[in-house]
Amino acid sequence: MNNPNQKSFPVTWDQFHRDSRALAWRLQSLGPFEACVAITRGGLVPAAIVARELNIRVVESVSVKSYDHQNKGDVRILKGISEDILAKARAGGKVLIVDDLVDTGATARAVRDMLPGAHFAAVYAKPKGREMVDTFITEVSQDTWIFFPWDLDVAYVAPISGDTD
């Protein structure tokens, strides 16, 4: 978060778990899915929760790097999707892609290109990437930085007004 005018949206473990389960509820009627592909790293936790809730036993990952905590950059595939999952998708199998957040849509676009017929689900979505996701739980504004539970530590936070008296 490098812009002082950006809004912050901290998400606790409990909230993230609830939101991930809510995502599974929304997806339930669209299944059964033969496989789930988590976009690492952020998609690992919600993919595990969704896979558990929907009884998806084949869970794969695709490793994509598009930005760090400071800068957005080019999308790079660090680890592709296994040939078994790609073959399932080509044969018309129902494959689910899960991520924590669709932001600009660049990462989602890269993974969708690998699995064009898959259903893309994210826990959170921002307006610029929203068209890339089929199912999501919460939309946040583009200028909001989501702090996921793995990014946080318990610490004092000043009041929004800045007044500490």
C-alpha positions as CSV (number, residue, x, y, z in Angstrom):
1,M,0.0,0.0,0.0
2,N,2.0,2.9,-1.3
3,N,-0.7,5.6,-1.7
4,P,-1.7,7.4,1.6
5,N,-5.2,8.1,0.1
6,Q,-5.9,4.4,-0.4
7,K,-8.5,2.8,1.8
8,S,-7.5,-0.2,3.9
9,F,-9.7,-3.3,4.3
10,P,-8.3,-5.6,7.0
11,V,-9.7,-9.1,6.9
12,T,-9.3,-11.4,9.9
13,W,-8.9,-15.2,9.7
14,D,-12.5,-15.7,10.9
15,Q,-13.9,-13.3,8.3
16,F,-11.8,-14.9,5.5
17,H,-13.0,-18.3,6.5
18,R,-16.7,-17.2,6.6
19,D,-16.3,-15.5,3.2
20,S,-14.6,-18.5,1.7
21,R,-17.4,-20.8,2.9
22,A,-19.9,-18.3,1.5
23,L,-18.1,-18.6,-1.8
24,A,-18.5,-22.4,-1.6
25,W,-22.3,-22.0,-0.9
26,R,-22.6,-19.9,-4.1
27,L,-20.7,-22.5,-6.1
28,Q,-22.5,-25.5,-4.8
29,S,-25.3,-25.5,-7.4
30,L,-22.8,-25.1,-10.2
31,G,-21.0,-28.3,-9.5
32,P,-19.9,-31.0,-9.1
33,F,-16.4,-29.8,-10.1
34,E,-13.8,-32.4,-11.0
35,A,-10.9,-30.3,-9.9
36,C,-10.0,-27.1,-8.2
37,V,-7.0,-24.9,-9.2
38,A,-5.7,-22.5,-6.6
39,I,-3.9,-19.4,-7.8
40,T,-0.9,-19.1,-5.5
41,R,-0.3,-17.8,-3.1
42,G,-3.5,-16.0,-2.1
43,G,-5.8,-18.6,-3.5
44,L,-4.4,-21.5,-1.5
45,V,-6.5,-20.9,1.6
46,P,-9.9,-20.2,0.0
47,A,-9.3,-23.1,-2.5
48,A,-8.7,-25.5,0.4
49,I,-11.9,-24.3,2.2
50,V,-14.0,-24.5,-1.0
51,A,-12.6,-27.9,-1.9
52,R,-13.4,-29.2,1.5
53,E,-17.0,-27.8,1.4
54,L,-17.7,-29.0,-2.1
55,N,-15.9,-32.3,-1.7
56,I,-13.4,-31.6,-4.5
57,R,-10.6,-34.1,-4.1
58,V,-8.3,-33.0,-6.9
59,V,-6.7,-29.8,-6.0
60,E,-4.0,-28.2,-8.1
61,S,-2.1,-24.9,-8.1
62,V,-0.8,-22.5,-10.6
63,S,1.9,-20.0,-9.4
64,V,1.5,-16.6,-10.8
65,K,3.4,-13.4,-9.9
66,S,2.0,-10.1,-10.9
67,Y,3.0,-7.8,-8.0
68,D,4.5,-7.5,-4.6
69,H,3.2,-5.5,-1.6
70,Q,4.6,-2.3,-3.3
71,N,4.5,-2.6,-7.1
72,K,2.4,-4.1,-9.8
73,G,4.3,-5.6,-12.7
74,D,4.1,-8.0,-15.6
75,V,2.3,-11.3,-15.0
76,R,4.8,-14.3,-14.8
77,I,3.8,-17.9,-14.6
78,L,6.2,-19.5,-12.1
79,K,4.5,-22.9,-12.2
80,G,1.9,-24.0,-14.7
81,I,-1.1,-26.2,-14.4
82,S,-0.6,-30.0,-14.6
83,E,-1.3,-31.8,-17.8
84,D,-3.9,-34.0,-16.1
85,I,-6.0,-30.9,-15.2
86,L,-5.5,-29.4,-18.6
87,A,-6.6,-32.6,-20.2
88,K,-9.7,-32.8,-17.9
89,A,-10.6,-29.3,-19.0
90,R,-10.1,-30.0,-22.7
91,A,-12.4,-33.1,-22.3
92,G,-15.2,-30.9,-21.0
93,G,-14.6,-31.6,-17.3
94,K,-15.8,-29.0,-14.8
95,V,-12.7,-27.2,-13.4
96,L,-12.9,-24.5,-10.8
97,I,-10.2,-21.7,-10.4
98,V,-10.1,-20.1,-7.0
99,D,-8.2,-16.9,-5.9
100,D,-8.5,-14.6,-2.9
101,L,-8.9,-11.4,-5.0
102,V,-9.3,-10.3,-8.6
103,D,-7.8,-6.8,-8.7
104,T,-7.0,-5.6,-12.2
105,G,-7.8,-8.9,-13.8
106,A,-4.3,-9.4,-15.2
107,T,-3.6,-12.6,-13.2
108,A,-7.1,-13.9,-13.8
109,R,-6.7,-13.3,-17.6
110,A,-3.5,-15.3,-17.7
111,V,-5.0,-18.2,-15.8
112,R,-8.2,-18.1,-17.9
113,D,-6.1,-18.3,-21.0
114,M,-4.7,-21.6,-19.7
115,L,-8.2,-22.9,-18.7
116,P,-10.7,-21.1,-21.0
117,G,-13.7,-23.2,-20.0
118,A,-13.1,-23.2,-16.2
119,H,-15.3,-21.4,-13.7
120,F,-13.4,-18.6,-12.0
121,A,-14.2,-17.7,-8.4
122,A,-12.7,-15.2,-6.0
123,V,-13.5,-14.2,-2.5
124,Y,-13.1,-10.5,-3.2
125,A,-13.3,-8.5,-6.5
126,K,-12.4,-5.0,-7.6
127,P,-14.2,-3.2,-10.4
128,K,-11.3,-3.4,-12.9
129,G,-11.1,-7.2,-12.6
130,R,-14.7,-8.0,-12.0
131,E,-15.5,-9.0,-15.6
132,M,-12.8,-11.8,-15.3
133,V,-14.5,-13.5,-12.4
134,D,-17.7,-15.6,-12.6
135,T,-18.5,-15.8,-8.9
136,F,-17.3,-13.7,-6.0
137,I,-18.5,-12.7,-2.5
138,T,-17.6,-9.1,-1.8
139,E,-16.7,-6.2,-4.1
140,V,-14.4,-3.5,-2.9
141,S,-13.4,-0.2,-4.5
142,Q,-10.4,-0.1,-6.8
143,D,-8.6,2.2,-4.3
144,T,-9.0,-0.2,-1.4
145,W,-6.0,-2.3,-0.3
146,I,-7.1,-5.6,1.2
147,F,-4.9,-6.7,4.1
148,F,-5.3,-10.5,4.3
149,P,-4.9,-12.3,7.6
150,W,-1.4,-13.6,6.6
151,D,-0.4,-9.9,6.1
152,L,-1.4,-8.8,9.5
153,D,-0.3,-8.7,13.1
154,V,-2.3,-7.5,16.1
155,A,-1.4,-3.9,16.7
156,Y,-2.9,-0.6,17.8
157,V,-4.7,1.4,15.1
158,A,-5.3,5.1,15.4
159,P,-9.0,6.3,15.0
160,I,-10.0,7.3,11.5
161,S,-10.5,10.9,12.6
162,G,-6.9,11.0,13.8
163,D,-8.0,12.4,17.1
164,T,-6.5,10.3,19.9
165,D,-7.9,12.4,22.9
